[in-house]
Amino acid sequence: MQVFDDKSKGRHEAWDIDIYYQEKMRLIITLATVLVLEKCPLRTVIGFEWTYGGSIINQRMLFYAGCRHIDFETQVDWHERRQLLKVAFSEDFHADEATVDIQFNSVRRPTPTHWNTCWDYARARLRVSLLNGLCPQRQKIR
């Protein structure tokens, strides 16, 4: 997980994020506990508790027998002011294009190979949907 300063330039703080916010990224590295919560033939569940400042992040990682995907369930008790929390996954793959969700459909977009212009930079910000059970959250692929 990553934390960024929330120094919005306008009056709409949640939607007016500075385009250069990534320049001052901090990693959440304080892992308080790791526990195997469940282990059976159908699935294994590992629990993590992370701390950052006065905040606590509880995360469960679920592995299912015979499935190639991993589910993450995350609960956040966030007490930080003017800081953004971002879930990020390191991926070791390359794709020439990505399919992204839009309202009532999806579209294919090329993945950026460079950021020469502000348009390239803005385009790179939206890439893969990470579902949180309520609505899709944006995640990027480079």
WOQUILIN-V138406 format. One record per pair of residues at least 4 apart in sequence whose ideal C-beta (glycine too) atoms are under 6 Angstrom apart, sorted by the first residue. I is the first residue (numbers start at 1). J is the second residue. D is the distance in Angstrom with one decimal. If there is no record, write none. Layout:
# WOQUILIN-V138406
i=I j=J d=D
i=I j=J d=D
This chain:
# WOQUILIN-V138406
i=1 j=28 d=4.3
i=1 j=87 d=5.7
i=2 j=25 d=5.2
i=2 j=86 d=4.6
i=2 j=88 d=5.2
i=3 j=26 d=4.6
i=3 j=83 d=5.4
i=3 j=85 d=5.9
i=4 j=21 d=4.7
i=4 j=25 d=5.8
i=4 j=84 d=4.4
i=5 j=24 d=5.4
i=6 j=82 d=4.4
i=6 j=83 d=5.7
i=6 j=84 d=5.0
i=7 j=18 d=5.5
i=8 j=13 d=4.5
i=8 j=16 d=4.2
i=9 j=16 d=6.0
i=10 j=16 d=4.1
i=12 j=16 d=4.6
i=17 j=21 d=5.4
i=28 j=50 d=5.3
i=28 j=52 d=4.7
i=30 j=51 d=4.8
i=31 j=50 d=5.8
i=32 j=49 d=4.5
i=32 j=51 d=5.3
i=33 j=49 d=4.5
i=34 j=48 d=5.6
i=35 j=47 d=4.7
i=36 j=46 d=5.8
i=37 j=45 d=4.4
i=37 j=47 d=4.6
i=38 j=45 d=4.0
i=39 j=44 d=5.0
i=42 j=65 d=5.4
i=43 j=62 d=6.0
i=43 j=64 d=4.9
i=44 j=63 d=4.7
i=45 j=60 d=5.6
i=45 j=62 d=5.3
i=46 j=61 d=4.7
i=47 j=60 d=5.3
i=48 j=59 d=4.5
i=49 j=58 d=5.4
i=50 j=57 d=4.2
i=51 j=56 d=5.8
i=53 j=80 d=5.2
i=54 j=79 d=4.1
i=55 j=78 d=4.9
i=55 j=79 d=5.0
i=55 j=80 d=5.7
i=56 j=77 d=4.7
i=57 j=76 d=5.2
i=58 j=75 d=4.7
i=59 j=74 d=4.7
i=60 j=73 d=4.3
i=61 j=72 d=5.8
i=62 j=71 d=4.1
i=63 j=70 d=6.0
i=95 j=111 d=5.6
i=97 j=108 d=5.1
i=97 j=110 d=5.2
i=98 j=109 d=6.0
i=98 j=111 d=5.5
i=98 j=127 d=4.9
i=98 j=141 d=5.3
i=99 j=106 d=5.2
i=99 j=108 d=5.3
i=100 j=109 d=5.9
i=101 j=106 d=5.2
i=101 j=129 d=4.9
i=101 j=136 d=5.3
i=102 j=107 d=5.8
i=111 j=141 d=5.4
i=112 j=120 d=5.4
i=112 j=123 d=6.0
i=112 j=124 d=4.4
i=115 j=120 d=4.6
i=115 j=121 d=4.7
i=116 j=120 d=5.6
i=125 j=140 d=5.9
i=126 j=138 d=5.1
i=127 j=140 d=4.3
i=127 j=141 d=4.0
i=128 j=139 d=4.5
i=128 j=141 d=5.5
i=129 j=136 d=4.0
i=130 j=137 d=4.9
i=130 j=139 d=4.5
i=131 j=136 d=5.7
i=132 j=137 d=5.5
